[in-house]
Amino acid sequence: MKNVLIISLAFTFLFTAFNSMANLQSSINKADGTVSLTIIYVALVVSCCFLPSLFIRFLKSKYTMALCMVAYSTYIAAQFYPVLGTLLPTGILLGLAAAPLWSSKCTYLTKVGTKYAQLTGQNEEVIVTRYFGIFFLFFQSTQVWGNLISSTVLSSGGEQLNKTEEELEQCGYNFCLTEKTENSSSNGTEGIIPDWQRYTMASIYLVFALLSSVIIVLFVDPLSRFSGSIAETENKSHTQLLIATFNHMRHPYQLLIIPLTIWSGVEQGFFQSDYTAAYVSCGLGVHMVGYVMICYGVCDALCSVSFSPLVKLVGRVPVFTMGAVINFGVIITLIYWRPHPDDTAIFFVLAGLWGVSDAVWQTQINAFYGVIFPGKAEAAFSNYRLWESIGFIITFACSSLICINAKIIILLVFIITGMVGYIFIEINEKRGGLKKDNNGNVIPIDKLVKETPFGH
């Protein structure tokens, strides 16, 4: 339990720093910031395919976590001078480190949980689930602490901007970062916030990020201490996992769930990048971004804890439907509502509702993958990480290229197609599931097509 708490604390320090910096990129670094976020997720996709098992095999879980946390620190250090020359290389480094970091964390918690269950005679699944629950209880709080720091710094001694009605008309649905970028002769960072505020935030977050690595090195026990028999990597190599990941895409359910998985990345990216810039920063001021994100984070965390027992009571379909209805309603509101400083409460209400719906997607899509792909966890969750990362890439890559009105259309396309695919899976499960071969394996989509009259 000691190691679980220490790892949870270290991740809390790291993502208190990173998440709050990421939330502010589109507001304080304009185009360069969102380009760097795009690069992070492109590198993450590559990293997911090749690096996790390689890192864990040679460095072991403990030192993989510590080293990857240092990589995160370089991106935060780049915030002292945020231009493409500093943001892009550190963004690539962070993206490459992200997959090994999370894989090593999952490996460590799973192995120590399994070992503890064996020693105490308890159910392995119960113990491992408890350890992950403790971890995410800490992790979900990072939106609160990080944004509290950023809002406190940005509110201190800063001038409150009094925008004209004409300027406010360019916020929200009419917001277009492409025009703002074209009209700016600088890299977009000067004049948005004073240098002392930028340096103060970067200093605090850099200390937090470096401290996370130090905590891991000094206080986390290596897995070998518990038993030399604990294997930190599975027998499957990263090449075999890559092949299994792409083969898994032939599974009919995987094809149907891809739009909803991409939606999970798109909606998170839109809220972090576009809602904060086009609505909050433009309508209220950059100093309010952190406070609004705290509301989002609290609602997200509370609902993440609540939805698992709710699914047991009412079933999976009503919870998915609730998330879709709430998200759809907020998106429609974003089309017609014009942000104004007099409507401060609305900024927080919409953020809270988005947090509620995001809790549905983050908890239930993960669980749904486990349900519909039994016995294929590695390949299934590799696909989950891949397609969710593509969702982030779509959002951040488009951030400075298209306007908010076009981005909202993209949101509607993915939430509608995603829910249609999900409903098809649920209907098929009610009818008895997918067609299987004589060995009980699901028939891939390409073979199913060949067996139909249309395939001849």
N, C-alpha and C positions, 0 to 999 in steps of 0.2 A: 504493500500500500504506500510505503514511503516513496518508492520510485515513481509510482503513478502520480502522486501529488507533486513531486518535483518536476517531472516532465510537463504536467499540466501548467504549473507555474511558469516554467520556461517558455512554453508556447504562448501563454498569456502576455508575457513581456514582449515577445517577438511580434505577435500580431496586433497588440495594442499599437505598436509603432507602424507596422506595415499597412494595416487596414485603414487607419486614419489618414496616412499619407496618400494611399490609393484613392480614397474618397475625395481628396482635395485636388487631384491632378488636373481634372478638367476645369477647375475653377481658378487655380493659381498658376498653372503651367500651360494652360490652353492646349494648342495642338501638340506640342512636344510631349506633354504629359500623357495624353491619350495614345500617342504613337508608341511610347515606351510600354504602356500597359498592353497594347497589341502584341508587341515583341515578346513580352513576358509569357503570354499564353501560347504564342507560336512555339517558343522554346520549350514550354511545358509539354506540348504535344510530342515533340521530339524526345524529350526527357522520359516521358511515360513509356515510350517504346523501347528504349535502350539502356537507361542508366540505373534504375533502382536496384535490381539484383546485383549488378556489377559493383556498385558502391557498398552495398551491405555485405557482399562476399569478401571484399578486401578490407574495408574499414570497420565492419561490424556496426550494429545498430546505434550504439552510443556515440561513436565518433562520426558516423554519417550525419546524425542530427546536429552535432556541434559544428561540423564543417559547413553544412548547408545553411545554418543560422548565420555564420560569418558572411556567406554569399548574399543573404538578405541585407546584411548591414551595409554592403557596398552600395546598394541601390538607395538606401536611406542617406548615406553619406553624399551621394550625388545631388541631393536636394539643396546642398549649400551653393551649388552652381548648376542649376537645372537647364542644361542645353542638350541637344541631341548627342553631342560628343561624349557627354557623361552619362546620360540616361539610357542610351541604347546598349552600350556594352554591359553596364551593370544590370540592365533589364534582362539581357540574354543570360547573364550569369545567374540571376535570381530564378529565371524560368527553368534553366537546366537543373538547378538545385531543388526546386519545389517538389518534384516527384520523388527523388530519393529521401527528402525530409519526411514527407507524409508516409511513404512506404516503410521507412525505418521506425517511425512512431507506431504505426499499426502493427508491425512485426514485434516490437518490444512489448507493447501492451498485451497482444495476443499470447505471446510466449510466456510472460510472467503470470498472466491470468490462468493459462492452462496448467502451468507448473503448480501454482498455488492451489488450484482445484484438485489436482492429483494428490498433493500432500495432505489436504484437509478432507478429502473424500466428498467434496461438493460437486455440483453440476458445472461442467466447464463453460457451457453457454451462458449460464447465469452469472458466473464470475467475470467472464470476458465482457459481457454486456454491461455489467456494473462498472468495470474499469473504464470502458469507453464513455459511459454516462457521466462519470466523474470528470473525465477529460473535457467533454463538450460543455459541461456546466461552467468550467473555467473559460473555455475558448469563446463561448457565446458572449461572455462579458467584455470581450476586447472592444466591441463597438462602443460600449459605454465609456470605458476608461480613456481610450484613445481620442474619441471625439470630445470628451470633456476637457482634455488637455488642449486640443486644437482650438476649441471655442473660447476657452479661457484666455489663451494667448492672443487670438485674433480680436477679442473684444476689448483687450487692455490697451487703452490709449489710442484706439483706432477711431477715425472719423466715420460717422454713420452717413452713408451716401443718400442724398435726397434726390431721387430720380423723378423726372417729369413724366406726365401721363404718356407722352409720345414715346419716351424711352421704355416705359413699362409695357407698351403695346408690342415691343419686340421680344418680350419674354415669353416663356411657355411654348405654346404650339407654334408661334411665329419665330421662335429663336433659331438662329442660323449661325453656327460657329464658323462656317466657311466664309461668310461675309466679314465677320469680325477678324478672322485671321488674315484675309486678303487686305483689309484696311489697316492692318498693323505692320509697321516697318521693323518691329523688333521681334524677338523670339516669343513675345507674349507674356513674359514674366514680370517685366518692369512695371511699377506703378500699381499693380494689383494689390499687393500688400507691402508694407515697409520691409526693408532688409532685416531689421532687428527681429521682426516677428518670424520671418522665414528661418533665420539662424537659430532663434530660440527653439522653435518646434523641431528643427532638424537635429539640434544638439540633444534635446530630451529623448527623441525617438532613437537616435543613434546609441545613446547610453543604454536604453532599454534593450535594443537588439543585441548589442555586444554582451550585455549582462545575461541574456538568455543562453548564449553559448557557454559562458563561464559557469553558469549554474549546472548545465549538463555535464561538463567536464569534471567539475569538482564534486558533485553530489550524487550523480546517477551511477548505480552499480552496473558493471558489464554483465551481460546475460550469462557469461561463463562462470560467474561467481555462484549462480544458483545451481548449475549443473553443467558439466562439460558436455553432456549429451544433448543439450538444447541446440537444435540446428537453426541458424538465423536466416537461412534461405532455403527455399524449396528445391527439389531436384530439377524442376523445370527451369531451363535457362531462359535468358531474356529473349533469345532468338525463337525458342519454342513458344514462349508466351506471345511474342509478336505474331507468329503464324496462327496461333490459336485465336488471337484477338480478331484477325481479319477473317478467319474461317467462321467465327461466331457471327459475323455480319450476314451470313447466309441464313441464319435462323429467322423464320418469318416474324416472330415476336420482336426480334431486335430491329428489324426494318420498320416495324410499326411504331416502336417506342423512340426511334431516333428523333423525330420532330419535337417530342416533349422533352427529351434530354437536352437538345440544343436550346429549347425554350428556357430551361433552367439556367443556362449560362447567359442567354440574351437578356432575361429579365433582371438578373443580378447586375450585369454590366450596365444596362440602361439606367437602373436606379443609382448606382454608384457614380456613373459618369455624366449622364444626361439630365436626370431629375435634379441632381445637386447643382449643375451649371445653369440649365435653362430655366429652372423654376426657383430654387432656393437662392442661389448666389445672385441671379439676375433680379429676382423680385424682392428679396429681403436683404441681401448682402452676404459676402463670403463668411463673415463672422458668425452667421446663423447655421451654416452647413453642419457643423459638429453637433449642435443641439438637436437639429432635425434627425440626424443619423442616430443619435442616442435613443430617440423615440422609436425609430425603426428597429434598432438593435434589441431594445427591451421587449418589444412586442414579438419579435422573431424568437428570442430566447424563451420567453414564457410559453409561447405556443408550441415551440419545438418539444418542450417537456410534456405539454398537455395532449398532443395529438395521438401519441401511441395508445394511451388508455381510451381515447375517444374512438379510435379505429376498432378497438375491441368491443365497444358498446354499440356503435352504429354501422360498422363495416367500412371498407375501403372506399367504395364508390361515392358515398355522400361526402366524405372528406375531400377527395379529389375535386368533386363538383363544387364544393364550397370554395376551395382555393381558386378555381377557374372563374367562378361568378364574381368573387371579390376583385380579382385581378382585372377582369374584363370591365367591371364597373369603374375601377380607378382609371383605367386607360381611357375610357369614354369621357370621364371627368376631365382628364388632362387635355382632351381635344377642345372642350368648350370653356373651361375655366381660364381666366386671365389672371396670372399672379399679381397680387397687390399687397403692399405692406400692411394695409388695413385688415387683410384676411389671414393674419398670422396663424390662427388656429387651424385653418384649412391645410397649410403646409404640413403641420404635425399629424393631422388626422389621416391625410393621404399616405404619409410615411408609415404610420402605424398600421394601416390596412395593408400596405405593401409588405410590411414585415410579417403580418399574419399569413398572407398568401405564400410568401417565400418559405415560411416554416413548413407549409404543406409540401412544397416541391422538394425541399432539402431532405425532409425526413421520409416522405412517402415514396418518392421515386427511387431512392436508395433501397428501401424495404421492398418495393415492387420488383426490382431487379432480382433480389434474393428469392422472391416467391416464384417468378416465372422462369428463372434459369437455375433450377436446383442442380447441384453438383458441378456447376460451371462458373463458380464464383470469380476465379481469376480473369478469365476471358470476358465475362460479363461486365465486371467492374472496370476492366481496362477500357472496354467500349464506353462505359458511362463517363469515365474521366476524359476520354478522347472527344466525344460528342459535346459534352458540357464545355470543354475548353474551346471547341470550335464556336460555340455560342458566344463565349467571351470575345473571341477573335473578331467575329462578325460585328459585335457592338463597338468595340474599341477601334477597329479599323475604319468603321464608317463614321466615327465620332466627328472628325473634322472634314469629312467629305460630303455628307448630306445633312439636310436640316431636320429639325425635330418632327415636322409633319410626316416626312418619309419614314423616319425611324419608328413612329407610332404605327404606321401601316405594317412595317416588318414585325412589330410586336403582335399585332392582331393576326397576321398570317401564321406565326408560329404557335400562338396559344390555341387557335382554332384547329389547325392541322394536328397539333400535338394531342389535343383532347379527342379528336376523331380517331387517331391511331390507338389511343388508350382505350376508348370505348369498344373498338373492334376486338381488342385483346380480351376485355372483360366478357363480351358477348360470346366469343369463341370458347372461353373457359367455362362458361355456363352450359355450353353445348357439348362439353366433354373434352375440350383441348385439341391440340394439334394432331395431325396424322403422323403415325410413327411406323418405323420399319419392323421387321420380325424380331430384331434385337431390342426393341423398346426405345430406339433413338429417334428423335424428331427428324423428319425428312426435311433437308434444306430447301430453300425457296427455288433454287435453280432446278432441282430434281422434281419438285412439285409441278413446275411449269411444263417440264418435259412429259409428265404423266397425263397432262390434260390434253384435250383435242386441239387446243390452241398451240400446243408445243410441237405438233407434227406438221 
